[in-house]
Amino acid sequence: RCVQETGINAEYMGISIMFKEEVGIDQELLLDETQTRASQSASLMKKGLESGNLREALKYASSMLGELRCPNISPKYYYVLFMQIFNDLKDLEDHFLDEKRKGRRMADVYESVQQAAELLPRLYLLITVGSVFIESQETSAKEILKDLIEMSKGIQHPLRGLFLRYFLLKKLKDRLPDKKSKFEGEGGNTSDCINFLLQNLFEMNRLWMRMQHVGSKDKATREANRQELNMVVGENLVRLSSLQGVDLQTYQELVQPKLFELIQNCKDPISQQYLMDCIIQVFPDDFHLQTLDKLLDACTKLHNSVDVKTIFISLMDRLANYANSQANAIADVEKNINIFGLFKKYIDKVLEEQGIAMELKKLIELQVAFVRFSIKSYPDKIEYVNLILESSVKIMQLQPSKSVTDDCLKSLVKLLVIPLDTLSLSIFNLAHFPTLMQYLTPQLLKTVAKKIVMAVVNVRKPIETFDTVQRLLSFIKPFIEGIAGEDEAKDDPYEFEENQNYAAKLVHQIECKDPVTQLEALVLLKEAFEKGGPQRMRYTIPSLVFSLYRLAQRSLKRVTEEDEKRRPSSDSGSENTTPSGQLEGPPKIPPLKLYQIAYQAIESISQAHPETAVRLYLHGVLSMNNVVSSGTDCEELGYQFASQALVLYQDEITDTDAKYRAITFIIGTLQKAIFFSFDNFETLTTNTVQYCAKLLKKQDQCKAILMCTHLFMSKILNDSDRVDKNLKKSLGLCGICKIAENKSMDLYLSLIHISEPTRPLYISYAVFCLKKKK
């Protein structure tokens, strides 16, 4: 009977009795039956309270509480039953409060409930009355607390005893003699509260550990049942951390030492793991900072089976978030405590003592958390990150190659990616960063390279040295050039396009102050892009070409500014000056050289992407307008650009709509070009008109030939006869077109638009067009 009542197993009684769940019991059905009986007793208890019959009410309350002795119920369903009874007991507590207000002595009620026959119901009733007894302040709170905690030891069944103490904690949480509470003084002080909570925690933890020997035969099931009840034990620490009287000094001198003593003495890995995590989560972050040395030291003294890595990660994450929310918190503590040094010391100690036994993935995850903490807490201390990476290199070197799994490599990618958002280009100063990259597979290397490119682009910080460009390209080589043997056709087209757009944006981040250095960097990028193949070059080469065009303009502007500085201020009429007042002399980089490099880059994509190449050639012609205005002769090279665009148009572009778009751009470019000689411009214009006449759709021919009319009206040609001929040809095409009425009207109106700003002769064609349409 003693064993049945208390639930003591062989460890305490010396007999081979072990409580376990019966196989095949329907837990939901069992819970439903027990709840039904408890509800019936609760209803009768309320009737007794309403009629003023306290004896009858206590009788049915005991009957209701007796259901908590239900055998064979699992912890999860026991909790549901407990909460139902907990809520029903609130009516009994309210009745006792009413009796107190009416003047009834709670000491008498406290004595009377101890007459209950069953031990478990008696203790629940005693706690319920005891909470009101403390509220009445008829005697000191600390005496009642001491009495209740001692009497609760009468229940040693792990599950029932655990919930009994949980009930004790919930009922008395607002009636402790805490600092500034109405119960402080004669009723006790903060020390009494701390002692009560620590004693209750000790007893609950002991019962919680004993649950590993009770229940199912399967160890995993028993441990799962334990984990379901960890919050019941942790509630003591939550209440302890909320005490007003627990300040930093009290925590350092009284609370923390006793907690660490309890944890180290229990020798249970699950208990140690959970309680350490609870301490980190519930107590203030500044407490942890001020007692960091003791906290980390306690972590290293835990059972070997405890996952210390998780505890360290939890602590570092909390302190990192605290550093973000409190700008000067870490700096103030650093005056007396080297926080990073302490973490480094104890993490190295864990690696030394448990590194061989611990999984590689867990070791890397620990380093990941350490890097995250370091970056958030010390954003300017790049050397701290380098120290962590150095430790990571040692970890990888000590591990056999077969232990490096895919999950380990994914964790290693996290370790390398985390510094990017904050450090950006500063990662090139991390000596051990490339060493760790060597352990990655080609595909993961590509992932890290993408993150590097995204970080550099998003931070919008210019790359100003050739060495930085070189190192950057060495880091992102798989991203720029691809992976050997990889079938890019299998890649997601949207993701591939996004990746190459980032690579294109990277070109515009290069802004070396010296034009010669800028050119060297762009040439280096050109060589890297060409190794990536035509599919990638479609996105990256245009960005490179425009950077070369921009450098040509910048080179001329830079020479002008330098010449202005060198010009003698007293002799503005020097013979070395030009009529515009600028000094004569060649630019530091000849613009023609830049355009020749751009020509070669465009040529590399002309066969695979002719429409893009045509546009780049024509943009080069437009760019040369500004160069020519500065005194550089670009006609020969410009003619080469324009003629090559026409060749690509004729030989490579086959799509009808693409041809029309391209010829429209060609006409517009030639119309704006100002540096061609009469012969070259006439040749280009004649070829363009011929190509317009070969367009497949008649309406496209009509519109294109109409646009060519502007070329013959330019200052270079100014040929009225050719204008007249073009307009007649366009008018003929309008008549031939067998299209919708509204589109035909558009073509006639286009003729009027072309002839409107010209001589009166052309106006007659406009009138003729309207008559013909009518």
FIDREN-220325 format. One record per residue (C-alpha): y, x, z; residue in three letters. Coordinates in steps of 0.1 Angstrom, whole numbers, padded with zeros to 4 digits, always signed. Each point is the difference from the previous one (the first is absolute). Layout:
N
YXZALA;...
***
This chain:
774
+0000+0000+0000ARG;+0024+0029+0008CYS;-0006+0014-0034VAL;+0005-0033-0017GLN;+0032-0006+0018GLU;+0016+0034-0004THR;-0016+0011-0033GLY;-0007+0035+0014ILE;-0024+0018-0023ASN;-0025+0028+0006ALA;+0027+0026+0003GLU;+0012-0016+0032TYR;-0031-0017+0014MET;-0028+0024-0010GLY;-0020-0027-0018ILE;-0006-0005-0037SER;+0020-0032-0004ILE;+0022-0001-0031MET;+0019-0031-0011PHE;-0002-0007-0037LYS;+0008-0027-0024GLU;-0030-0022-0009GLU;-0011+0003-0036VAL;+0007-0030-0021GLY;+0026-0017+0022ILE;+0027-0019-0019ASP;+0031+0014+0016GLN;+0023-0027-0014GLU;-0023-0028+0012LEU;-0002+0017+0034LEU;+0038+0003+0002LEU;+0005-0036-0011ASP;-0024-0013+0027GLU;+0016+0021+0027THR;+0036-0010-0010GLN;-0010-0037+0001THR;-0013+0003+0036ARG;+0031+0020+0010ALA;+0023-0026-0016SER;-0017-0028+0019GLN;+0004+0019+0033SER;+0036+0007-0008ALA;+0007-0036-0006SER;-0015-0010+0033LEU;+0020+0028+0017MET;+0032-0014-0014LYS;-0009-0035+0012LYS;-0005+0013+0035GLY;+0034+0018-0001LEU;+0017-0032-0012GLU;-0016-0020+0028SER;+0009+0026+0026GLY;-0036+0008+0009ASN;+0002+0038+0001LEU;-0036+0004+0012ARG;-0013-0020-0029GLU;+0022+0020-0024ALA;-0013+0033+0014LEU;-0035-0012-0004LYS;+0003-0007-0037TYR;+0021+0032-0005ALA;-0029+0019+0015SER;-0024-0018-0024SER;+0023+0009-0030MET;+0002+0036+0011LEU;-0038+0001+0004GLY;-0003-0003-0037GLU;+0013+0036-0002LEU;-0034+0011+0013ARG;-0016-0012-0032CYS;-0027+0026-0010PRO;-0007+0013-0035ASN;+0035-0007-0014ILE;+0016+0028-0020SER;+0033+0015+0011PRO;+0019-0015-0030LYS;-0011-0035+0010TYR;+0004+0007+0037TYR;+0037+0007-0007TYR;+0004-0034-0017VAL;-0015-0017+0030LEU;+0021+0020+0024PHE;+0032-0009-0017MET;-0008-0037+0001GLN;-0007+0002+0038ILE;+0031+0022+0005PHE;+0022-0027-0015ASN;-0017-0028+0020ASP;+0006+0020+0033LEU;+0037-0002-0007LYS;+0000-0036+0012ASP;-0015+0011+0033LEU;+0025+0028+0004GLU;+0029-0025-0007ASP;-0014-0023+0027HIS;+0000+0029+0025PHE;+0036+0008-0009LEU;+0009-0037+0006ASP;-0017+0001+0033GLU;+0019+0032+0009LYS;+0033-0017-0008ARG;-0010-0029+0022LYS;-0004+0024+0029GLY;-0038+0005+0001ARG;-0011+0034+0013ARG;-0017+0020-0027MET;-0018+0020+0026ALA;-0021-0030+0009ASP;-0008-0008-0036VAL;-0009+0037-0005TYR;-0025-0003+0028GLU;-0014-0033-0011SER;-0010+0011-0036VAL;-0021+0028+0015GLN;-0025-0027+0010GLN;-0012-0005-0035ALA;-0038+0005-0003ALA;-0002+0021-0031GLU;+0016+0035+0000LEU;+0015+0000-0036LEU;+0018-0034+0003PRO;+0011+0010+0036ARG;+0017+0032-0013LEU;+0017-0018-0029TYR;+0014-0027+0024LEU;+0010+0027+0025LEU;+0020+0018-0027ILE;+0016-0033-0011THR;+0011-0008+0035VAL;+0009+0036+0007GLY;+0026+0001-0028SER;+0018-0030+0016VAL;-0005+0016+0034PHE;+0020+0030-0012ILE;+0026-0023-0015GLU;+0004-0017+0034SER;+0008+0034+0017GLN;-0018-0012+0032GLU;-0015+0035+0002THR;+0006+0033-0018SER;-0011+0001-0036ALA;-0017+0034+0004LYS;-0024-0014+0026GLU;-0010-0028-0022ILE;-0004+0024-0030LEU;-0022+0023+0021LYS;-0021-0030+0012ASP;-0006-0013-0036LEU;-0008+0033-0015ILE;-0026+0007+0027GLU;-0016-0034-0002MET;-0003+0002-0038SER;-0024+0028+0005LYS;-0026-0026+0009GLY;-0006-0007-0037ILE;-0017+0030-0016GLN;-0014-0017-0031HIS;+0018+0019-0028PRO;+0011-0030-0021LEU;+0009-0024+0029ARG;+0016+0027+0021GLY;+0021+0012-0029LEU;+0014-0034-0006PHE;+0005-0007+0037LEU;+0022+0030+0003ARG;+0018-0009-0032TYR;+0007-0034+0016PHE;+0013+0017+0031LEU;+0023+0021-0022LEU;+0014-0029-0020LYS;+0006-0022+0031LYS;+0019+0027+0019LEU;+0019+0018-0027LYS;+0033-0017+0009ASP;-0006+0000+0037ARG;-0002+0038+0007LEU;+0024+0016+0024PRO;+0017+0019-0028ASP;+0035+0016+0002LYS;+0027-0027+0001LYS;-0025-0028+0003SER;+0002-0025+0029LYS;-0032+0012+0014PHE;+0012+0036+0005GLU;+0007+0012+0035GLY;-0023-0012+0027GLU;-0023-0013-0027GLY;-0005+0035-0014GLY;+0016+0023-0025ASN;-0007+0016-0034THR;-0026+0023+0014SER;-0020-0030+0012ASP;+0002-0015-0035CYS;-0012+0033-0016ILE;-0029+0003+0025ASN;-0011-0036-0006PHE;+0001+0004-0038LEU;-0017+0034+0000LEU;-0028-0013+0023GLN;-0005-0031-0021ASN;-0001+0023-0032LEU;-0026+0022+0017PHE;-0022-0029+0008GLU;+0003-0017-0034MET;-0006+0033-0018ASN;-0031+0006+0020ARG;-0014-0035-0008LEU;+0010+0004-0037TRP;-0019+0033-0002MET;-0031-0017+0016ARG;+0000-0025-0029MET;-0015+0027-0022GLN;-0033-0006+0019HIS;+0001-0038+0000VAL;-0007-0024-0029GLY;-0016+0006-0033SER;-0026+0027-0005LYS;+0020+0013-0030ASP;+0025+0027+0011LYS;+0025-0008-0027ALA;+0000-0037+0010THR;+0007+0010+0036ARG;+0028+0023-0010GLU;+0015-0027-0022ALA;-0001-0025+0029ASN;+0018+0026+0022ARG;+0027+0005-0027GLN;+0006-0037+0000GLU;+0011+0002+0037LEU;+0021+0031-0001ASN;+0033-0020+0002MET;-0012-0014+0033VAL;-0001+0034+0015VAL;+0032+0012-0017GLY;+0020-0029+0015GLU;+0002+0021+0032ASN;+0019+0028-0018LEU;+0023-0025-0017VAL;+0010-0015+0033ARG;+0003+0035+0016LEU;+0024+0011-0027SER;+0022-0031+0004SER;+0006+0006+0037LEU;+0038+0005+0007GLN;-0007+0026+0026GLY;-0020+0023-0023VAL;+0027+0025-0011ASP;-0006+0034-0015LEU;-0003+0017+0033GLN;-0025-0026+0013THR;-0020+0003-0032TYR;-0002+0038+0002GLN;-0008+0002+0037GLU;-0022-0030+0007LEU;-0011-0020-0031VAL;-0009+0025-0026GLN;-0021+0023+0023PRO;-0021-0029+0013LYS;-0005-0014-0035LEU;-0012+0034-0013PHE;-0023+0004+0030GLU;-0016-0034-0006LEU;-0005+0007-0037ILE;-0015+0035+0004GLN;-0023-0012+0028ASN;-0015-0029-0019CYS;-0017+0023-0026LYS;-0004-0030-0024ASP;+0013+0008-0036PRO;+0008-0036-0009ILE;+0019-0005+0033SER;+0019+0033-0003GLN;+0009-0007-0036GLN;+0014-0034+0007TYR;+0018+0008+0032LEU;+0018+0030-0015MET;+0011-0020-0029ASP;+0012-0027+0023CYS;+0021+0025+0020ILE;+0016+0012-0032ILE;+0008-0035-0012GLN;+0013-0017+0032VAL;+0021+0026+0017PHE;+0035+0010-0013PRO;+0003+0027-0026ASP;+0024+0021+0021ASP;-0026+0001+0028PHE;-0025+0015-0025HIS;+0026+0026-0011LEU;+0008+0011+0035GLN;-0037+0002+0010THR;-0013+0012-0034LEU;-0017+0031+0013ASP;-0021-0019+0025LYS;-0008-0027-0024LEU;-0012+0023-0027LEU;-0020+0021+0025ASP;-0017-0031+0012ALA;-0010-0009-0035CYS;-0018+0034-0004THR;-0021-0007+0032LYS;-0015-0032-0013LEU;-0037-0005-0008HIS;-0011+0018-0032ASN;-0009-0033-0016SER;+0036-0013+0003VAL;+0019+0000-0032ASP;+0029+0021+0012VAL;+0014+0000-0035LYS;+0008-0037+0002THR;+0018+0004+0033ILE;+0021+0029-0013PHE;+0009-0020-0031ILE;+0010-0030+0020SER;+0022+0021+0023LEU;+0016+0018-0029MET;+0007-0032-0019ASP;+0017-0015+0030ARG;+0022+0030+0007LEU;+0009+0003-0037ALA;+0011-0036-0001ASN;+0019+0005+0033TYR;+0017+0031-0016ALA;+0011-0022-0029ASN;+0014-0028+0022SER;+0017+0024+0025GLN;+0018+0026-0019ALA;+0005+0025+0028ASN;-0031-0007+0020ALA;-0021+0029-0012ILE;+0030+0024+0000ALA;+0008-0008+0037ASP;-0036+0006+0011VAL;-0003+0031-0021GLU;+0026+0017+0023LYS;-0027+0003+0027ASN;-0033-0007-0019ILE;-0013+0014-0033ASN;-0016-0032-0013ILE;-0013+0014-0032PHE;-0013+0031+0017GLY;-0019-0021+0025LEU;-0016-0021-0027PHE;-0009+0031-0020LYS;-0015+0016+0031LYS;-0023-0029+0009TYR;-0009-0009-0036ILE;-0011+0036-0006ASP;-0020-0002+0033LYS;-0018-0032-0012VAL;-0007+0017-0034LEU;-0014+0030+0017GLU;-0022-0019+0025GLU;-0011-0029-0022GLN;+0009+0011-0035GLY;-0036+0008-0010ILE;-0014-0033+0014ALA;+0028-0022-0013MET;-0001-0014-0035GLU;+0022+0017-0025LEU;+0017-0033-0009LYS;+0010-0005+0037LYS;+0014+0035+0001LEU;+0021-0005-0031ILE;+0012-0034+0013GLU;+0012+0017+0032LEU;+0020+0024-0021GLN;+0014-0029-0020VAL;+0013-0017+0031ALA;+0014+0034+0012PHE;+0019+0005-0032VAL;+0014-0036+0002ARG;+0011+0006+0035PHE;+0016+0033-0008SER;+0020-0013-0030ILE;+0013-0031+0019LYS;+0009+0020+0031SER;+0011+0032-0016TYR;+0012-0008-0036PRO;+0018+0034-0003ASP;-0029+0021+0013LYS;-0020+0008-0032ILE;-0016+0029+0018GLU;-0018-0025+0023TYR;-0016-0017-0030VAL;-0011+0034-0014ASN;-0017+0008+0033LEU;-0020-0032-0001ILE;-0010+0007-0036LEU;-0011+0035+0010GLU;-0023-0016+0027SER;-0013-0023-0027SER;-0008+0029-0023VAL;-0021+0015+0028LYS;-0018-0032+0006ILE;-0009-0003-0037MET;-0011+0037-0001GLN;-0024-0005+0030LEU;-0017-0030-0015GLN;-0030+0002-0023PRO;+0007-0013-0035SER;-0026-0028+0003LYS;+0019-0015+0030SER;+0031-0005-0022VAL;-0006-0037-0010THR;+0022-0022-0021ASP;+0014-0016+0031ASP;+0010+0035+0013CYS;+0018+0007-0032LEU;+0019-0033+0001LYS;+0011+0009+0035SER;+0011+0034-0013LEU;+0021-0017-0027VAL;+0018-0019+0028LYS;+0007+0032+0018LEU;+0016+0014-0032LEU;+0019-0031-0009VAL;+0016-0008+0033ILE;+0025+0029-0001PRO;+0012-0009-0035LEU;+0023-0030+0009ASP;+0020+0021+0025THR;-0003+0035-0012LEU;+0000-0006-0038SER;+0007+0034-0017LEU;-0003+0018+0033SER;-0038-0003-0003ILE;+0002+0030-0023PHE;+0008+0021+0031ASN;-0032-0010+0017LEU;-0023+0030-0006ALA;-0032-0019+0008HIS;+0007-0031-0021PHE;-0015+0014-0032PRO;-0030+0014+0019THR;-0010-0035+0012LEU;+0005-0014-0035MET;-0028+0023-0012GLN;-0025-0020+0020TYR;+0007-0032-0020LEU;-0018-0013-0030THR;+0019-0002-0033PRO;+0005-0037+0004GLN;+0014+0003+0035LEU;+0021+0030-0011LEU;+0015-0024-0026LYS;+0007-0025+0028THR;+0018+0025+0021VAL;+0019+0013-0030ALA;+0012-0036-0007LYS;+0012-0003+0035LYS;+0019+0032-0003ILE;+0017-0011-0032VAL;+0009-0034+0015MET;+0015+0017+0031ALA;+0021+0024-0020VAL;+0013-0028-0023VAL;+0006-0025+0028ASN;+0020+0024+0022VAL;+0023+0007-0029ARG;+0007+0035+0010LYS;+0007+0024-0029PRO;-0024+0029-0008ILE;+0024+0029-0004GLU;-0022+0032-0004THR;-0025+0011-0026PHE;-0024+0011+0028ASP;-0001-0035+0014THR;-0008-0014-0034VAL;-0028+0025-0004GLN;-0015-0008+0034ARG;+0004-0037-0006LEU;-0019+0002-0032LEU;-0028+0019+0016SER;-0004-0028+0026PHE;+0001-0029-0025ILE;-0019+0016-0029LYS;-0028-0027+0001PRO;+0026-0027-0001PHE;+0019+0015-0030ILE;-0029+0014-0020GLU;-0028-0023+0010GLY;-0035+0009+0011ILE;-0023+0019-0023ALA;-0027-0023-0014GLY;+0016-0032+0014GLU;+0000-0030-0023ASP;+0035-0013+0002GLU;-0009-0031-0020ALA;-0017-0013+0032LYS;+0032+0002+0020ASP;+0020-0031+0009ASP;+0027-0001-0027PRO;+0026-0013+0024TYR;-0008+0027+0025GLU;+0000+0027-0027PHE;+0034-0011-0013GLU;+0014+0000+0036GLU;-0013+0035+0006ASN;+0015+0014-0032GLN;+0033-0017+0007ASN;+0001+0019+0033TYR;-0007+0032-0019ALA;+0029-0008-0024ALA;+0023-0007+0029LYS;-0009+0034+0014LEU;+0017+0017-0029VAL;+0033-0015+0009HIS;-0003+0014+0036GLN;+0003+0036-0014ILE;+0037+0009+0003GLU;+0002+0038+0001CYS;+0036+0012+0003LYS;-0005+0027-0026ASP;-0005-0013-0035PRO;-0024+0029-0008VAL;-0021-0008+0030THR;+0000-0037-0009GLN;-0012+0008-0035LEU;-0028+0022+0013GLU;-0011-0029+0023ALA;+0000-0025-0029LEU;-0020+0023-0022VAL;-0025+0004+0028LEU;-0002-0038+0003LEU;-0004-0002-0038LYS;-0030+0023+0001GLU;-0016-0020+0028ALA;+0006-0034-0017PHE;-0015+0012-0033GLU;-0032+0008+0019LYS;-0002-0036+0012GLY;-0008-0013-0035GLY;+0018-0025-0023PRO;-0007-0031+0023GLN;+0020+0016+0028ARG;+0026+0016-0023MET;+0011-0034-0012ARG;+0016-0005+0034TYR;+0010+0035+0011THR;+0013+0016-0032ILE;+0029-0025-0005PRO;+0013+0008+0035SER;-0003+0037-0007LEU;+0019-0003-0034VAL;+0028-0019+0015PHE;+0003+0026+0027SER;+0004+0027-0027LEU;+0027-0021-0018TYR;+0018-0004+0033ARG;-0003+0037+0007LEU;+0016+0007-0034ALA;+0031-0021+0010GLN;+0001+0016+0034ARG;-0002+0035-0013SER;+0031-0006-0021LEU;+0019-0016+0028LYS;-0009+0029+0024ARG;+0013+0025-0025VAL;+0032-0019-0002THR;+0005-0001+0037GLU;-0008+0037+0004GLU;+0025+0008-0028ASP;+0027-0020+0017GLU;-0005+0020+0032LYS;+0002+0033-0020ARG;+0031-0010-0019ARG;+0032+0020+0010PRO;+0023-0024+0018SER;+0032+0018-0011SER;-0009+0003-0037ASP;-0009-0034-0013SER;+0007+0011-0036GLY;-0026+0028+0000SER;-0015+0008-0034GLU;-0035-0006+0014ASN;+0006-0037+0005THR;-0009-0028-0024THR;+0026-0024-0013PRO;-0012-0025+0027SER;+0006+0026+0027GLY;-0036+0009+0007GLN;-0014+0035-0002LEU;-0022+0008-0029GLU;-0035+0015+0006GLY;-0036-0009-0003PRO;-0017-0022+0027PRO;-0024+0015+0024LYS;-0029-0018-0017ILE;+0005-0007-0038PRO;-0004-0038-0004PRO;-0019+0006-0032LEU;-0027+0017+0020LYS;-0003-0030+0023LEU;-0003-0024-0030TYR;-0026+0022-0015GLN;-0021-0002+0031ILE;+0005-0038+0001ALA;-0011-0001-0037TYR;-0032+0017+0009GLN;-0007-0024+0029ALA;+0006-0030-0022ILE;-0022+0014-0027GLU;-0029+0002+0025SER;-0001-0039+0003ILE;+0011-0008-0035SER;-0035-0007-0013GLN;-0013-0020+0030ALA;+0033-0019+0007HIS;+0021+0000-0031PRO;+0024-0028+0010GLU;+0009+0018+0032THR;+0004+0033-0019ALA;+0024-0017-0025VAL;+0022-0013+0028ARG;+0001+0035+0017LEU;+0009+0017-0033TYR;+0029-0025-0005LEU;+0012+0003+0036HIS;+0002+0037-0007GLY;+0022-0006-0030VAL;+0023-0022+0022LEU;+0000+0028+0027SER;+0012+0025-0026MET;+0032-0020-0006ASN;+0013+0013+0033ASN;-0012+0036-0007VAL;+0017+0000-0034VAL;+0033-0012+0015SER;-0001+0032+0022SER;-0002+0023-0030GLY;-0037+0005-0005THR;-0014-0004-0035ASP;-0031-0023+0003CYS;-0001-0014-0035GLU;-0031+0018-0012GLU;-0020-0008+0031LEU;+0014-0035+0002GLY;-0011-0006-0036TYR;-0035+0012+0009GLN;-0001-0025+0029PHE;+0011-0029-0022ALA;-0022+0009-0030SER;-0030+0004+0023GLN;+0007-0035+0015ALA;-0001-0014-0036LEU;-0032+0018-0008VAL;-0017-0013+0031LEU;+0013-0035-0008TYR;-0015+0001-0034GLN;-0033+0017+0007ASP;-0010-0009+0035GLU;+0015-0034+0010ILE;-0021-0029-0015THR;+0008-0030+0021ASP;+0025-0023-0018THR;+0021-0008+0031ASP;-0001+0037+0011ALA;+0013+0010-0034LYS;+0029-0024+0002TYR;+0009+0012+0035ARG;-0001+0036-0011ALA;+0021-0005-0032ILE;+0026-0019+0020THR;+0003+0030+0024PHE;+0001+0025-0029ILE;+0029-0019-0016ILE;+0019-0003+0032GLY;-0004+0037+0007THR;+0012+0011-0034LEU;+0029-0023+0003GLN;+0011+0018+0032LYS;-0007+0035-0012ALA;+0032+0020-0008ILE;-0011+0035-0008PHE;-0020-0004-0033PHE;+0013+0013-0033SER;+0004-0023-0029PHE;-0032+0011-0018ASP;-0022-0002+0031ASN;+0014-0033+0011PHE;-0004-0015-0035GLU;-0036+0012-0001THR;-0008-0015+0033LEU;+0017-0033-0008THR;-0017-0003-0034THR;-0034+0005+0015ASN;+0008-0025+0027THR;+0010-0027-0025VAL;-0032+0007-0020GLN;-0021-0004+0031TYR;+0019-0033+0008CYS;-0010-0013-0034ALA;-0036+0006+0008LYS;-0002-0021+0031LEU;-0028-0026-0002LEU;+0021-0031+0010LYS;+0028-0010-0024LYS;+0022-0011+0029GLN;-0004+0034+0016ASP;+0009+0017-0033GLN;+0031-0022-0003CYS;+0012+0008+0036LYS;-0008+0037-0003ALA;+0018+0005-0034ILE;+0030-0019+0014LEU;+0001+0024+0030MET;-0002+0029-0025CYS;+0033-0012-0015THR;+0018+0015+0030HIS;-0013+0034-0009LEU;+0017-0002-0034PHE;+0032-0012+0016MET;+0001+0031+0024SER;+0026+0027-0002LYS;-0025+0025-0014ILE;-0010-0021-0031LEU;+0025-0028-0004ASN;-0018-0012-0031ASP;+0013-0035-0010SER;-0024-0002-0030ASP;-0030+0005+0022ARG;+0014-0025+0025VAL;+0003-0025-0029ASP;-0035+0007-0012LYS;-0015-0004+0035ASN;+0017-0034+0005LEU;-0012-0013-0033LYS;-0035+0012+0008LYS;+0001-0017+0034SER;+0013-0032-0016LEU;-0029+0000-0024GLY;-0024+0004+0028LEU;+0015-0030+0018CYS;-0008-0021-0030GLY;-0035+0012-0002ILE;-0009-0006+0036CYS;-0021-0031+0005LYS;+0007-0005+0037ILE;+0012-0027+0023ALA;+0035-0014-0006GLU;+0016+0014+0031ASN;-0013+0035-0006LYS;+0014-0001-0036SER;+0034-0010+0014MET;-0002+0031+0023ASP;-0005+0023-0030LEU;+0030-0014-0019TYR;+0022+0002+0032LEU;-0011+0036+0003SER;+0014+0007-0035LEU;+0033-0015+0010ILE;+0000+0021+0032HIS;-0006+0032-0021ILE;+0027-0008-0026SER;+0027-0013+0024GLU;+0017+0032+0011PRO;-0001+0015-0036THR;+0021-0003-0032ARG;+0009-0034-0016PRO;-0027+0007-0026LEU;-0027-0004+0026TYR;+0015-0032+0014ILE;-0008-0016-0034SER;-0036+0007+0007TYR;+0003-0018+0033ALA;+0015-0031-0017VAL;-0027+0002-0027PHE;-0026+0000+0027CYS;+0014-0031+0016LEU;+0002-0018-0034LYS;-0036+0010-0008LYS;-0012-0013+0034LYS;+0019-0032-0006LYS;
***
